[in-house]
């Protein structure tokens, strides 16, 4: 076992940030080292925690010369050690550009595609998150987990939570180790709370809070009211959903006249309800029962045919006699479309695919697979739906060979 002194390295310059949010530097022997918490322009002292032949990973010990991009975090929770916002030390005006650089590098290295994404919009830095998960501390406070060791701490007020949740987190008591998911509607002020009641209790919630797996609220996106169940996925908040709706509308003007559209990984029907013409036939393909139950309500009253399909998108295919969709919208999980999802896109034979990706590496992998199947990357845009974190959203437009670009 090496002693601590042999693992410590000084004068490590952080050159850039890579996918996953770590800073990249170089050791004296030329090896790349990934430094959690490193900001481009920092000169640091680090401690190696994973020492490989060709690369290493390290924790940040001290910042000896701070980058101009570095700042002291303002969030009380972050200052207390909350691990949720891993980019809280990077100035807000640099974050979207850094995320665009990560996406560009992922496309170049993984997909061999030279494409500069456009830089889109960001949600407001504070008070944007309408869903928060807290964990009970040993003294029954609602806390957050530290990034370094997963220990739960009473971290103080969370700056990124919408105000009603930020206040609620400070006032409730939670049994130690119990995870509680809180969600608030910015439109109506409704709040839902969900936890495994077999594992513990939560006290201090207002009587108006809807509790349990069947709880739901109404949120408004693009002037459309949507039911969101406590067990259903929703974006980080309505600001994020609005930005996605705007980007998809811009990237697929064909949606205004399309006769048939597939909303893959469609969740509660967010995009089917906001960007798809009410007269169009739409398939919402989703695995979550809760989300499909919400989608049934959210898409009620459309004049076009609505088909809700409980299936993994990679296993779904249109039935004989269905209209061929002109547009597929896909918003997969962090793992991306993968080969099965790309195969379903190919089987659907749309003119246009609008892909919403929340991981730059899986986006690049999907782009490479789609290019091989004749779907060329027409454009992409980077959005910041999670400021203060390394998470990045990419909205992209792929056009099937032989189709004119919009």
N, C-alpha and C positions, 0 to 999 in steps of 0.2 A: 504493500500500500504506500503510495507517495504521500509525503507530508504536505501540510497546507502550503508551505512556502514554495514548493515546486509546482503547485497548481496556480499560483498567483502570477499575473502578468500585468505590467504597467505600460503606459504610453501606447495603448491600443486605440487607434483612430477608427471611429465608426464612419464607414464610407456611405452606406445607404441602408435602407430597410427592405427586407425581403418578405415574400409571402409568409403569413403566419405572424408578422409584426415584429420580428426580432431585428436588431441591428446587425450589420455585417462588418466585421473588421478582419485584420490579418495579424497572425502571430509572427514573431521574429523569424521563424523558419519558413514563412510563406503560406502556411495553411490558413484556410478560411476559418473564422470563429464566429459563431452566432451568439449574440449578446442580448439577452432579454432586458428590455428597458433602455437599450442604447438608442441614441438619437443621432442622425447624420450630422457630422461636425463635432461631436463629442470627442475628447481625449479622455480615456478611462483607465481605471485599474479593475481587472476582472479576476474571477476565480473559476477555473475550469471544473465543470461537473460531468462532462462526457468527452473524453480525450481519445479520438480515433486517429488512425494513420493519416487520413487525408483531410480531416476537418475536426473541429471541436465545438462544443457548446459551453457557454459560461454564464455565470450570474454577474451582475454589476456590483462591484464593491464600492467604488467611489467615482464620481465624475470630477476629474482633475481640471479640465477646461470645458466649460459648458458651451454647447452649440448655440448659435443665435436662435435656433428653432426651439430650444428648450425653455420651459417655464415651470414655475412652481404651481402645482395643482391647487385649484380654488375649492374643490369639493371637500367638505368635511369628511365624508365617507372614505374618499381616496386617501386623504391625509392620515386617516386612522388605520389604513392598511387594506381597504377593500380592493379586491383584485378584478373587479368588473370592468373598469375602464383602463385598459393597459396603455393607452396613448394619452392619458390625462396630462402628461408632462410635455406634450408636443403642442406648440401654438396652433390654434384653430386654423389660422390662415394658410398653414402649410399642409394640413392633413389630406385634403382632397388631391392635391398635386402628388403627394407621396403615394397615395392609393392608385392614382393613374399610372405612376411609374411602375408599381408592382404589377399591374395588369399588363402593361406593355412588355415587361420582362417575361412574364409568364407566357404570353403569346409567342414571343420570340424563341424562348428556350424549349417550351413544351410542344407548341404547334408549328414552329418554324414559320410563323406568320408575322410579317412586318406590318403592323397596323397601330397607328397612334389613336387611342380612344379620345373622344372629346370629354371635356370636364363639365359635368352637369352641376346640379344644385345639391345643397345640403339642408337637412332639417336644422332647426335651431339647436345650438349646442346644449342648452339647459332646458329641462322640463319637457322633453320630447317623448319620453318613454311611458306608454300607457299600460304596460304590463311589467310587473316586477316579481322576482322570486326572492323570498327571504328565508332565513333559517334561524330557528331558536338557539340562543346562546345559553351558556350554563346558568346565567342569572335571569333567564326567561325574557330577554329582550329580543326584538326582531333584528337580526344582524345579517351580515354578508360574509362570504368566504374570502379568506386571504388568497392571493395568487400563489404565494411561495409554498404553502404547505397544506392548503385546504382547511385550515382551522377557521372556525366560525367566530367572528368578532362583532361586538356592538359598535358599529362604525359611524353612527351619527347620521345627519341628514344627507339624503341622496339627491344630488343636484340634477340628475338626468330624468328622474321620475316626475310625472305630472304632479302639480302641487298637492292635489287631494291625496295621492298615494304617499308622497314624501311626508306629509303630516301624519297619515295613518300609521306608517312604519314606526314612527317615533312614539306612538301612543299605545300600541297593542302589546300584549304579552304572549309569548309563544313557548310551548314546551321545548326543552333542549333537544336539538337535532331534528326537530320537525320542520319540513319544508312546506312553505305556504306560497301559493301563487295568487297575486292580487292583480286585478285588471280594472281600469277605470275608463269610462266613456268621456271623451272631451266634449262631445255634443250634448249629452244629457246629464252628466254628473253621476250616472249610475256606477256602482262598484260591485264586482264579484270577487269572491274568495274561494279558494279550493285547496284542500289538503286531505291527506288520508286520515280520517277521523279515528281509525283503529290505532293510530300511532301516537295520538296526543290531542291537545286542545289549544285553542286560541281564544284569548279573552280581550275585551276592550273594543271589539269591532262595533261600529254603529249599527243600530237595528235595521237601517235601510240597506245594509249590504246583503246581497243575494249570495247565499252560501251553498256549496255543494257541486257535484258534477253536472247537475242539470241547470245550474244557474246560467243566466245569459244577460246581455245588455244590448243596447242599440248604439252603433257608432255611425258617423256620417263621413262618407268619402265621395268626393266629386258631386256633392249635393244629392247623394243617394243614401238613404238610411238602410243599414245592414244589421241583421241579427248576428251576434258573435257569442257563441256558447263558451262556457268556461273551459271546456275540453277541446276547443277548436283553435287552430293556429290563426294568429293575426300578425300583421306587421308590427314593427316596434312602436308604432303609433299612427294616428290618422295622417299626420304630416308625411310620413314615409309612404303610406298608401297613396296619397294624392300625387306625390312625385312619381311613383311608378305608373300610375294611371296616365299622367301627362306624358311620360316618356314613351309608353306603349302606343298611345294615340298618335304621337309624332312619328314614331318609327314604323307604324303600319297604317297609313291612310286608307289602305284597302279595307279596313274594318268597317268603314262607313257604308260600303256597298256590298260587303261579302254576304253571300247567301248561306254559308256554312262555316263555322269556326269551332276549333277544338280548344278548350281551356284545360290544359294538362296540369296535373298537380293543383287542381282548381280550388281546393279548400272550400271556403264558405261561398264561393261564387263571386269573389271580389271583382275580378276582371270581366267575367261574363255579365255582371250587373252594371258595369260602368263604361266599358269600352266597346262591347259588342252591340250591334244594332238590335233592338227588341224584335225586329222582324226576321232576324237570321235564325237558322237552326244552330243550336250550340250543344256540344257534348262537354260536360264537366266530368273529368276523370280524376278520381280521388280515392284514397284508401281509408280515410277517417270517417267512421259512421257519424260522429258528432258534427264534423264539418259539412257532410252531405245533408244532414238534417237541417242545418242552417241554410245551406244553399237552396234547398227546396222552398223555404220561406222567402229567401232573398230574390229568387228568380220567378216567383209566382206572378202571374199576370202578363208575362211576355206573350206576344202574339206568335212568335216563331216557336218551332218545336224545341223543347228542352229535354235533354237526356242526361240523367245523373247516373254515372257508372262507378260502382265501387270496385276498383281494380288498380293494381300497379300499372302505371302508364306503359311500362315496357312489355306488359302482357296484353295490352288492349289493341284491338283492331276494329275498324269500321265494319259493320255488317253489310252484306250484299244488298244493294239497292239504296244505301245511304248516299246523300250528296257528298261529293268530294270536298273537303274543307279547303277554302282558299287560304286561310290563315290558321296556323297553330300558335297558340301562346303557351309557353311552358315556364313554370316557376318551380323547378325541382329543389330538393333539399341540398345541403352543402356538398353532397357527393356528386351532384350534377345529373345529367341525363344518363351518362354511361352508354355502353353499347346497346342494352335493351331499349332505352329511351330513344336513342338515335334511330334504331330499327323501326320503332313505332312511328317516328316522324316520317321516315322514308316510305313506310307502308301507306301513310295518310296522303302522301303526294301533294302537300300544300304548295302554293306558289311562294309563300313567305312563312318563315318561322321567326317569332319574336321570343328570344330566350332571356329569362331573368336569372342571373347567376349570383350566388352569394359567396363564392370562393373563386379566387383568380386562377388557381391551378386546375380545378375541375372545369372551369369555363374554357381554359385553353385546351384541355383534353377533349372536351365536347366539340370545340371549334375544329380541331384536327379531324375528328371522326366525321363531322358533318361535311367538311371540305372533301373528304374521300368519297362521300356519297353524293356529291354534286350540289351541295348547298354552300355557296360562297358567302363569306363574311362581308356584308355590305357596309355596316357601320356599327359602332358600339360607343356607349357612353357610361362613364363612371359616376355613380351617385353616392353620396355619403348619408346613409340612413342610420348610422351608428357613430356619430362624432365622439371623439374621446377613446375610441377603440380601433383596432386594426381591421375590423370587419368592413368589407367593401361590397357594394352592389353594382353589378354590371348589367345593363340592358343592351341587347345586341339584336341586330336584324340580319338574318340569313336568307338568301334568295336562291331558289332552285334554278339550276342551269336551264337556260332558255327562257327565263322570265325576265321581263324588263324591270330594272330597279326604279323605285319611286323617287 
